[in-house]
């Protein structure tokens, strides 16, 4: 697959002292608008509160529609205020599932921090509910898109964190482990289904952010590693709708924060934060690759854009197909200096 960038710009402009991050894209089922969901927080390196050093605090969640006629993002709208979920929402992700939007929200630092909501439109979301993870995970997070299978009767969502059944050694190392939850009532309630991986993928290497996609009756997950830096992304699959999983295997991709997306053609893309060879501790890339479920392999990554700030202040994004334009829209966050930590959101339109 040949990727070609035809337009780039700022989706959310740089703001002094601001920290824009965690973009997620979906199409509103009621209005057909393309919606960008993101978090904008503050960052102050003199503020030593827990969480400030990660991705800023006092964050609010906003959304912006994207105009395919103007080829730009429109005015932002406040969706959730951080002070409703002290000390501030750290991220959210949104998926179009049939005739509804399904949204997960995470706050930090708290136990039992994930909430969920759904509705027919971004303007008509139900009240948030606490995700039922407290018996399984200790300080966890959602990741990736909701995947609907069995003609939409079963919804699946990946969730990761430190599991409560881990041995003390793993807990002390802050090991994370991905698990799978299912909903049999179109996202109204959720139940734990399975562990996607053993506690360790390999000696002292565990799984973190885990993206999932469904193709030809098989579920595939792509996982970021923790404990090995820079880390290869690992792949696992399930042929029984997520009840059991293959042992994860190392792929040729190196990076973090993977996301899957299925094009109208059925081709499967992944985007991820890539590493820079010169210094994996600083800077990175926002990259795309095609996944082949037959070979379980990936194409050579295509770098959409390189950034030179703190490694964790960029490269993390999402994508969606624009039928009106016959183009792929990608959004990711970006920084150009390690200090101060002040990322903003960038976008690109690509032909394939």
C-alpha positions, 0 to 999 in steps of 0.5 A, spaced: 500 500 500 502 506 498 501 512 503 501 519 500 500 525 505 496 531 501 495 535 507 497 537 514 496 542 519 494 543 526 488 540 529 488 543 536 493 549 536 499 549 541 497 553 547 502 556 552 502 551 558 497 547 555 497 539 554 493 537 548 493 529 547 489 522 546 486 524 540 480 519 538 476 519 531 469 516 530 463 518 526 457 521 529 451 516 527 446 521 528 449 527 524 454 523 520 459 528 522 467 526 523 468 527 531 475 528 534 475 527 541 481 529 545 484 532 552 486 538 553 490 539 560 495 544 563 502 542 564 507 545 569 514 542 571 514 546 578 507 542 580 509 536 583 502 533 584 502 525 582 500 525 574 502 532 572 509 529 570 505 524 566 501 528 561 499 534 565 493 535 570 486 539 570 484 536 563 477 537 560 475 533 554 473 536 548 470 534 541 471 538 534 467 536 528 471 535 521 468 539 515 470 534 509 468 540 505 473 545 508 478 540 509 479 543 516 476 542 524 471 546 526 470 550 533 471 545 539 466 543 544 467 542 551 464 535 553 466 533 560 470 538 565 475 535 569 473 537 576 467 533 575 472 527 576 478 529 580 483 531 579 481 531 571 480 526 566 486 523 563 483 520 556 477 518 552 476 513 546 470 513 542 467 508 537 462 508 532 458 501 533 452 500 529 447 506 530 451 508 537 457 512 539 460 508 545 465 512 549 470 510 555 473 515 560 479 514 564 481 519 570 488 519 574 491 517 579 485 513 582 483 506 583 477 504 579 478 509 574 474 507 568 467 510 566 463 508 560 457 511 556 453 511 550 448 514 545 446 515 538 450 522 538 455 526 541 450 530 543 446 525 546 450 521 551 447 517 557 450 518 564 457 515 565 457 509 569 463 506 573 466 500 568 466 493 572 473 492 573 475 493 580 475 485 582 480 484 576 484 490 575 488 495 580 489 502 576 487 500 569 485 503 563 481 502 556 484 501 550 483 501 542 476 501 539 470 497 541 469 491 536 462 488 534 461 481 532 456 476 531 452 481 527 453 486 532 450 482 538 457 481 542 461 487 543 468 487 545 473 491 549 480 491 551 482 493 558 489 493 561 492 494 568 495 491 574 491 485 575 489 483 582 491 476 582 499 477 580 504 475 584 507 480 589 514 481 585 510 483 578 506 488 582 512 491 585 515 491 578 508 495 576 507 489 571 501 490 566 496 485 563 491 486 558 484 483 559 478 482 554 471 484 556 464 483 553 457 486 552 451 482 550 446 488 551 450 493 546 454 496 551 449 497 557 453 492 561 460 489 561 463 482 564 470 480 564 471 474 558 479 472 558 486 474 559 489 476 552 496 474 555 500 471 560 503 475 566 509 476 562 510 475 554 517 474 555 522 474 561 521 481 565 516 483 559 509 485 560 503 488 555 501 495 556 496 498 550 493 493 546 489 494 540 484 489 537 481 488 530 476 482 527 478 479 520 475 473 517 472 470 524 479 471 528 480 476 533 487 479 533 491 484 538 497 488 537 500 490 544 505 495 546 511 492 551 513 494 558 520 492 561 524 492 554 526 499 551 525 500 545 520 495 545 517 490 539 510 490 538 507 483 540 501 480 536 496 474 539 490 472 536 483 468 538 479 463 533 474 462 539 471 470 539 476 471 545 475 465 550 482 463 549 488 466 545 495 464 542 501 466 545 503 473 543 509 473 538 514 479 537 512 482 530 517 487 526 514 493 528 517 497 534 513 502 537 508 504 542 500 506 542 498 501 537 491 502 534 487 498 528 482 500 523 479 497 518 478 500 511 471 499 507 475 495 502 477 490 508 484 492 508 487 493 515 491 499 518 495 500 524 498 506 527 503 507 532 508 511 535 515 509 532 522 510 535 527 514 533 534 510 532 538 516 534 535 517 541 529 513 543 528 517 549 527 523 545 522 524 539 519 519 535 514 518 529 507 517 528 507 511 523 502 507 519 502 500 516 498 495 513 496 488 517 496 482 513 491 477 517 493 471 512 501 472 514 500 475 520 505 480 518 505 488 517 508 492 511 514 497 512 512 503 516 510 509 513 512 515 517 507 521 517 511 526 521 517 526 526 517 530 532 523 532 536 520 533 543 519 528 549 518 521 547 511 521 550 509 527 548 507 525 541 506 520 536 500 517 539 493 518 534 488 515 531 485 514 524 478 514 520 476 513 512 473 519 509 468 517 504 466 524 501 474 525 500 476 518 498 482 519 503 484 517 510 484 522 516 489 521 521 490 525 528 496 525 533 499 529 538 506 532 537 511 536 540 518 540 538 521 541 544 523 536 550 522 542 555 517 545 556 512 539 555 507 543 551 504 538 545 498 540 541 494 536 536 496 535 528 492 532 523 494 529 516 490 527 510 492 521 506 491 518 499 492 510 499 
